[in-house]
C-alpha cells in the first residue's frame, strides 16, 4: 500500500463540496441579511441577531465537538472498565493491542492503552496522547513516534469542527472544509491500515512506515489549527499567507499552505468579484473588505452641507488581504462605489460587461473593472446627466455670467426684496423668478426649471463662520484656513430681523442623481455664498447708479442753490463709490470667475473619473471664494462696511435731492 502525501498542490474538489454543503447555511444567512445591514461596523456578531441560534446539543455534547479527548467525558469508547496491564501480555499481543489503540487514536478516539490528556484546561486546550506503562521498550519507542500524528490529527479535526459554526465566517468555513477534505484522506488511509491489521498483515513497524510521510503535513495542519482560532476574514488569509511565505524553502509545506489559502480565499474572492462586477456587498458575517453603512442615504448629498455619503457609505476595512495590497484595495473600493452609483441612477445600469469568462490575474481583472466602471459613471454624469450644460447654468445664474434675468427679476421683485426678510413671501419671489427666467435669455436653458430661490436666516459673514465651525480643524469650506476672526458667534435674532431681502436672497438648484456627486449640497452652498456676495455688490452698484442718475437730473437745479458746493462734493463722492463697486464687480467676474472657469473646463476634459471631476469642481469653487475675499472674514467685514456706507449715502442722497427739489432755502445736507 502506498503512503499518503498530504502535501500535494493539486486543487481538491472541496470547494464544490463547500458550495453544496453551505446551501442551507446561505439561505439562513440571506434571512439575516437585513439585520446584518443594520449592524454597526465593527460590532461583534451576536447569535440569534446576526445568525441563527443553533440547538444547545451542538455545543454541549462532547463527542460531537471533539472536546471529549482528555476531559474524561465518557471514558474510552473501546472498553470502559480498567484494562489489564500491558506488562501481563507477551510482546506479540502488546504489539497488536498498541496497533489497535493507535489506529483509534489517529481517528481521534481514546483506546485502552493509548489515552489523551488536554493541557490548558477547557475544550480549547492542547491534546496530547500517552501510552500506558508496561509496554516493551522497543515497541514503546516506535509507538511514541506515532503519538504526535495522533495529536496533530485531533487538533486539526477539532478546529475543522468548531470553525463550521456561523460566527467563524465564510473564510473560516472554507478553511474548515478544506481541512476536513485533507483529514478525510487521512481517515481513509487509517481505514485501509485497519483492514491490513484485520488481515494480519500490519506490524507496528509497517504502521509507522505508512503514516510517516503524512507527519509533516499533519504537523502543519495542527499548527494552522492552533493559531487560527479567533481569526476570521482578511486576518485569517494574511496568517495563512505569512505561514506559506515563511516556508518558501519547503516546497511540500508551501504547496499545502497555498492549497489551504486558495480554498479559504474562495468565498472572499467571490465577494470581491461581486463587488467589482455588480457593486453589491455580500457580507453576512462582517468580514468582507468593504464596510457598508446603510444608514447613509444618497439624498443627503443634496440636503446636507457636510454629507458623508460618498466618502463614508462604503469604506475599506482596517485589515486588507495581502493579495489586495497597495492601491489595489482602493481600486476595488472605488470600482464598487461607481457601480453602485450607476445602479442607483435612473437608467438602471450597474453590471459591467466582463462576464464570468474574463481571463488574467486578479489585479488585471480589477484594473479592467475599475476602468470600465469609472468610464461608465463618468459618461453617465457628463452625457446622460448633461453636467457641462448644468455647470454653464450654474455659472449663468449663480456667478451672474448672463445677468439679464437678474435685471428683470430685481425690477419686478425690488419692492419685495426691500422688505425685512421675515415679511417676504418666498412663494411670490419664486413666481417672479420664474417669470423673469421666461422673459430673459435664460428661457432657452433646458435646466432652468431646476432653479429655485430661498432666503437665508443670517448674513453672509455669519454663514461663513457657521460653516467654519462645522470643521474641527478650523478650516473653511474647502479645507482652506480662514484668517483669524474674533466673531465666531451666531447672529442674534434682533440682528436677523433687521436683514432685508437683498441681504438674504439666494438661489438654489436641484441636481439629480448622479450629478449630485458633483453638484452636492456642499458645492451648492459655495455657489450660494458666491451669488450672495456678487448679488449684494450688484445691488449696491445699482443703487449708486440710480443715485448718479438722480444727481444728473438735478444738476442744473443744484447749481442755482446755495448748496452747490456741498452737492458737488457729494456728486464726486458718489462717483468714487460707483467706481469702486464697478471695479470690484469687474474683478469678481473677469479676474476671478473667468480664469478659474477656463481652468475648470480644461480639467473636466482631462478627468478620468467622477472623483477627479468633483475634486476639480471643488477646487474651482474654493479658488473663486478665496480670490473673492470669502475666505478672509476680516477683509469681508470691511467690505460689508463699505457697502453699508454706500447704501446709507444713496438713501441720504435721495432724501437730499427730494429736499432740494421742494425747497429753495439752504438744505441741512
Protein Blocks (a to p, Z undefined) as FASTA:
>chain_A
ZZddfkbcbdcfklmmmmmmmmmmmmmmmmmmmmmmmpcghiacdehjlpccddfklmmp
mklnopmgonlpopaakbmcdcddfklpcfklmmmmmmmmmmmmmnopacfklccddehi
ajkbccdddddehiafklmmmmmmmmmmmmmmmmmmmmmmmmmpmklojmlmmmmmmmmm
mmmmmmmmmmmmmmmmmnopacfklmmmmmmmmmmmmmmmmmmmmmmgopacjllmmmmm
mmmmmmmmlmklmmmmmmmmmmmmmmmmmmmmmmmmnopacdfkopafbdcdfkbcfklm
mmpmklcklmmmpccdfbdcfklgcjllmmmmmmmmmmmmmmmmmnopabafkbjmbgcd
fklmmmmmmmmmmmmmmmmmmmmnommmmmmmmmmmmnomalmlmmmmmmmmmmmmmpcf
klpcfklmmmmmmmmmmmmmklmpmklmmpccdddfbdfklmmmmmmmmpmnlpafkopa
cdddfblcccdfklmmmpcfklmgccddddddfklmmmgmklmmmmmmmmmmmmmmmmmm
mmmmmmmmmmmmmmmmmmmpmklmmmmmmmmmmmmmmmmmmmmmmmmmmmmmmmmmmmmm
mmmmmpcbfklmmmmmmmmmmmmmmmnopmmmklmmmmmmmmmmmmmmmmmmmmmmmmmm
mpcbdcfZZ
